[in-house]
Amino acid sequence: MKISFLKKLIEIVETSEIEELEVSKWWTKVRITKSRARTGGAEPQRVVEAVLGDRVAAGKAVSEPAPVDENLLEIKSPMVGTFYRAPGPGAKPYASMGDAVEPGQVVCIIEAMKLMNEIESEVSGKIAKILVENEQPVEFGQTLFLVSPS
């Protein structure tokens, strides 16, 4: 696909109410998603990302994906749904940055089809990074947490 076509798709998503757009042509697949981080009073932050095989277009520029520390372990989503860090509004999160986790420990909830599914860690270590914002949609196999092994 041509860069001009991709720019036009990104512009359409940015200027409309569309939250996600996916286009496939031959061996190339492009998915553009727009998420708005919830911030108190400030203008919502917008993130637009287009995936082109092994390249990522963030905003309007095409660049290589950021390298991930190979020493970190991943906790991935086993399903499609909505990510929740805590059991309820105002409750303490299951896992925060720097918290120690063990296999079998609940780290979050994913709501799928009105069912709340507790997601357990399969690794032990300390939470190094939380990759998903609370109440955001997640996909099957999407990395939710990066864990520094103990």
N, C-alpha and C positions, 0 to 999 in steps of 0.2 A: 504494500500500500504506500501511496505517496504521502510525504510529510504534509503537503498542503491539505490533503483529504483528512489526515489525522487532526490537524489544527482546526479544521472546520468542525469535526466531531466534538472536539474539546470545547470549542466556542459554543456549540449548541447546548451541551450539557451545562456549562457555566451560566449561560443566560436564560435557562429554562428551569422548570420545576422538576425535570427529569433527575432522578437520583442515580440511575445506573443505565448504561447503554453498552450492548455487546454486539460486535459485528464480526462475522467470519467470512473469509474469502480464501479459497484454496488452502494453503498451509499456514496462513496467517490469521491469528485471532486477536482482536482488540477488545478490551473491556475497560470502559471508563466509568469510574464511580465517583460520586461526590458525597462527602460526608461533612457534616457540620458539627464541630466540637462545641459542647455546651459550655459557655463562659458566662459568668455573672455580669450582665449589663453591657458587656463589650459586644462589638459586632461579631457574629459567628465566623469562626475560622473555616475556610473552605479548602478542601484537599481534592485535587483531581488527579487521577492516575490512570494511565493507559498502559496495558501490558502487551508487548509485541514480542512474542516468542521469548527470547532471553534478554530483551532490552526493556527498559522502563521509561516512559515519558511522564515526568512529573511536571504539572503545570503545562508549559509549552515547549520545554527543551528535552531532547532525548539524551539519556545518559545510562551508564551501566548501573545495575543494582548495587546497593551498598554491601560490602562484605560483612558476613556474620561471623562472629568469633566461633571457631570450630570447637572450642573447649566447652561451650555452653550446650546444655541439653534442652530439648523442646518439650513443652506440654501442648499438645494439639487438640483441636476440637474434634470430638468423635461424631459430630452431627451438625446440621444446619439449624440455626436458631438465633436467639437474642442472648447476649452475654451479660451476666450480672456478677459483680464482684462480691456482693453481700447477700445474705438471706432475705433482706427486706430493706426498704427505704430507711435511712438513718442508722442502720445496723453496722456493726464493725465488719470490714471486709474479711473474707476467708483468708486471703493471702495479700500481703503488701510487699513492696520492695525491701529486700534484706531479710525477710522472714525465712526461717528454715522450714522445709517441707520434707515429708517422708512418703514413701509409696503407700497409697490408700488414704491419704489425707485429702479432704475436700478442699479444692482451691477456688472454685467458682460454681455458678449455676448457669446452665443454658436452657432457656425456655424454648420448647419446640411443640407446636400444636397444643398450646395451653398447658403443657406438662412441664414442671420444673425438674430438670435432671441435674443432680449433683455430679460434678466432674472431679475425679480423684487424680492425684498425681501418680505417675508410674515411676518417678525418679526421686532421688533424694538429693538435697543440696539447699542452696539459698536462692531466693527469687532475685535474679539479676535485672530483669526487665519485664514489664507488663506491656504487651503489644496491642491490646484492645481496650478501647474506652468503655466505661460502664454503659449498658443499655444499647450497645451497638450490635448490628447483625454480624454473624460469623458464618463461615462456610465449613463444610466437612474438610478436615485436614489442615485448617488454618492454624498457624502457631499462635497460641494465646499468651504463653509465658516462656521466658528463657531462664534456665536454672543453671547456676554455677555448681558443679558437682562438689560433694563434700568428701 
